[in-house]
Amino acid sequence: MFKPGINGSAPELATSPPPKRAAAPLLDPYGVPIASSQVPKQVRASGSLSDRIRVCVRKRPMSQKEVRRKETDITNVANRRSIVVNEPKVKVDLTRYIEQHSFVFDEVFDEAANNEDVYRRTAQPLVESIFTGGKATCFAYGQTGSGKTYTMLAEQTGLYVLAAKDIFTLLELPQYSHLFAWVSFYEIYQGQLYDLLNHRKKLFAREDGKQQVCIAGLAEFDVDNVEKLMQIFEYGNQARSTGQTGANEDSSRSHAILQICLKHRRNPKKVEGKFSFIDLAGSERGADRGETDRQTRMEGSEINKSLLALKECIRALDQDSKHTPFRQSKLTQVLKDSFIGNSRTCMIATVSPNSGNSEHTLNTLRYADRYVSCRCSICKLILKNFENS
Ligand SMILES: Nc1ncnc2c1ncn2[C@@H]1O[C@H](COP(=O)(O)OP(=O)(O)OP(=O)(O)O)[C@@H](O)[C@H]1O
């Protein structure tokens, strides 16, 4: 078992407060202001940092490889809330044309945004909620290479580090002196839980008498500063990447969950608040890629199942539905308390900008689209099929 034993320095100061941004008028995907009467009800009600669920999109910059291949950037962040994908298509007579798809989200970040910018508008508004007994969840969804890990779990600047800085600063306040932070890190691979801080020990999630899900035997370490947290993370991350054949392959095939729990100093069994940072498996793994290898097919079907279950749970939360289908997958089962009671969730859909990934980018945006905002017939059909599935 990992023994941190680090004498860390005092927690760093909290990140600077979010800059005041004037409430922008709602614009259509082309930047034209929309009259409030034209705005669908759901869209009108959202866009606030205090929403229980927020769905944001982050576009990464073109990579050097993509530039060298002379690929074009087909993804345009039209304004703070909308993104347009110019999909290259070919007609049956071989004429080329562009099909435009436009989507509206709670927030869209372009390639110039750094992790601090993303943090201020996604995870930071959730930090305080865990000090009032809340459960906060922030997860990144997207195809492989679109920037999920870079956003969520980058070693120095991932959202988990930025949030931890603020958590440790708040913990220094007298009113929170009874609380202490504990960190755990595990992954879900093919429906099984593995403890990344304890030699990939297999774990089991169980519901107690109060229908609270607990993961029996999950290793947890008390942390009081960012350096110690990063050291623990690094240890767990190595376990993750060496667990399978190659680092990137591995990260694409599993969901990694890093949790920071606030517990009472005198009663460490009592969870007072929890923040979960989730780096989901690459979404393209869940798609039917026509692979014949049994192992890969099983991985794909398990990932597909868990991503669909996650979408279902978010939809249920969005609609204040009485029934939330947690049990449909291990992922939603272990995240059960993130979808009920005093909980807040932020999903960051990450997209690649280049033409070669247009299909995956569209799939990601369709998955994340709560407002059924793209009006093109294909998007509407796909979303309708999904709603009916
Ligand atoms: N916003 C960004 N700015 C600069 N570089 C980025 C950004 N997002 C991603 N990258 C770079 O793109 C590459 C792929 O990103 P990353 O590993 O985060 O993808 P991923 O979605 O987690 O992929 P996988 O599913 O395979 O784990 C990395 O080299 C990363 O540094």
The ligand as an SDF file (V2000), in Angstrom:
LIG
                    3D

 31 33  0  0  0  0  0  0  0  0999 V2000
   -6.4930   22.4860  -24.5560 N   0  0  0  0  0  0  0  0  0  0  0  0
   -5.3060   21.9630  -24.8950 C   0  0  0  0  0  0  0  0  0  0  0  0
   -4.2400   22.7610  -25.1270 N   0  0  0  0  0  0  0  0  0  0  0  0
   -3.0500   22.2340  -25.4910 C   0  0  0  0  0  0  0  0  0  0  0  0
   -2.8290   20.9130  -25.6770 N   0  0  0  0  0  0  0  0  0  0  0  0
   -3.8550   20.0720  -25.4640 C   0  0  0  0  0  0  0  0  0  0  0  0
   -5.1410   20.5430  -25.0710 C   0  0  0  0  0  0  0  0  0  0  0  0
   -5.9560   19.4850  -24.9590 N   0  0  0  0  0  0  0  0  0  0  0  0
   -5.2240   18.4120  -25.2420 C   0  0  0  0  0  0  0  0  0  0  0  0
   -3.9610   18.7510  -25.5580 N   0  0  0  0  0  0  0  0  0  0  0  0
   -2.8780   17.8280  -25.9310 C   0  0  0  0  0  0  0  0  0  0  0  0
   -3.4630   16.8350  -26.7990 O   0  0  0  0  0  0  0  0  0  0  0  0
   -2.9550   15.5340  -26.4910 C   0  0  0  0  0  0  0  0  0  0  0  0
   -4.0920   14.5720  -26.1490 C   0  0  0  0  0  0  0  0  0  0  0  0
   -4.7510   15.0320  -24.9640 O   0  0  0  0  0  0  0  0  0  0  0  0
   -5.2460   14.0530  -23.8130 P   0  0  0  0  0  0  0  0  0  0  0  0
   -4.2360   12.9980  -23.4980 O   0  0  0  0  0  0  0  0  0  0  0  0
   -5.7170   14.8970  -22.6940 O   0  0  0  0  0  0  0  0  0  0  0  0
   -6.4720   13.3440  -24.5530 O   0  0  0  0  0  0  0  0  0  0  0  0
   -7.5500   12.3450  -23.9520 P   0  0  0  0  0  0  0  0  0  0  0  0
   -8.8700   12.8280  -24.4330 O   0  0  0  0  0  0  0  0  0  0  0  0
   -7.4100   12.2210  -22.4720 O   0  0  0  0  0  0  0  0  0  0  0  0
   -7.1620   10.9950  -24.6700 O   0  0  0  0  0  0  0  0  0  0  0  0
   -7.3540    9.4580  -24.1380 P   0  0  0  0  0  0  0  0  0  0  0  0
   -8.8150    9.1460  -24.2140 O   0  0  0  0  0  0  0  0  0  0  0  0
   -6.5570    8.6460  -25.0930 O   0  0  0  0  0  0  0  0  0  0  0  0
   -6.8190    9.3990  -22.7440 O   0  0  0  0  0  0  0  0  0  0  0  0
   -1.9670   15.7080  -25.3520 C   0  0  0  0  0  0  0  0  0  0  0  0
   -0.6720   15.7790  -25.9030 O   0  0  0  0  0  0  0  0  0  0  0  0
   -2.3410   17.0370  -24.7260 C   0  0  0  0  0  0  0  0  0  0  0  0
   -1.2410   17.6780  -24.1440 O   0  0  0  0  0  0  0  0  0  0  0  0
  1  2  1  0
  2  3  1  0
  2  7  2  0
  3  4  2  0
  4  5  1  0
  5  6  2  0
  6  7  1  0
  6 10  1  0
  7  8  1  0
  8  9  2  0
  9 10  1  0
 10 11  1  0
 11 12  1  0
 11 30  1  0
 12 13  1  0
 13 14  1  0
 13 28  1  0
 14 15  1  0
 15 16  1  0
 16 17  2  0
 16 18  1  0
 16 19  1  0
 19 20  1  0
 20 21  2  0
 20 22  1  0
 20 23  1  0
 23 24  1  0
 24 25  2  0
 24 26  1  0
 24 27  1  0
 28 29  1  0
 28 30  1  0
 30 31  1  0
M  END
$$$$
